[in-house]
Amino acid sequence: MKCDKRYMLLYAVTDRAWTGKQTLYQQVEAALKGGVTCVQLREKELDKAAFLQEARDICALCRRYGVPFIVNDHVDIAAACGADGVHVGQEDMEAGEVRRRVGENMILGVSVHTVEEARQAVREGADYLGLGAVFPTGTKTDADVMPGDMLRAICGAVDVPTVAIGGLNRSNILQLSGSGVDGAALVSAIFGAEDIEEACRELRALAEEMVGL
């Protein structure tokens, strides 16, 4: 599986902080039912064995729905669970090294903040780019907000799919219309919702409007 820009449309990034009444698996399934087009598993606290088991379970779930499954940061977990892809940031393993480790068939996403970083990531094998933070976010408190002109410049400088992330929700997603991004990645707007499935239906419609579908 390689990266179609349609995968970026409504990109769900997990956050265990919002589990409670439901397990993360149940939350991801609700998001899939609601129309998310990609799922990224992001875990910061689980031990390796629990992380790998969770990754295998959610990978299988995503396969049932025909949606790509991406693992954040952990190249070894992504390879071991048979994920469709792996996503790394600028502070993680260098994109070229990730590509060498995972081979040509796995989707590689890279977070970038400048045109130079974007072009470098593509040269090193990135299949898509995460751009942000586009709005202030509580998920990554150290993330600087990306100006709109930088967002547009990056989208115009590369020929791979792009997804905006950071502080996105139903009230501001349409502000990205015309920027050139192929979709929106959301965390709390999905997993912090009282009704995840219904929230995703609404967000999917807004994302389609944003990109002009």
Secondary structure, 3 states (H helix, E strand, C coil): CCCCHHHHCEEEECCHHHCCCCCHHHHHHHHHHHCCCEEEECCCCCCHHHHHHHHHHHHHHHHHHCCCEEEECCHHHHHHHCCCEEEECCCCCCHHHHHHHHCCCCEEEEEECCHHHHHHHHHCCCCEEEEECCCCCCCCCCCCCCCHHHHHHHHHHCCCCEEEECCCCCCCHHHHCCCCCCCEEECHHHHCCCCHHHHHHHHHHHHHHHHCC
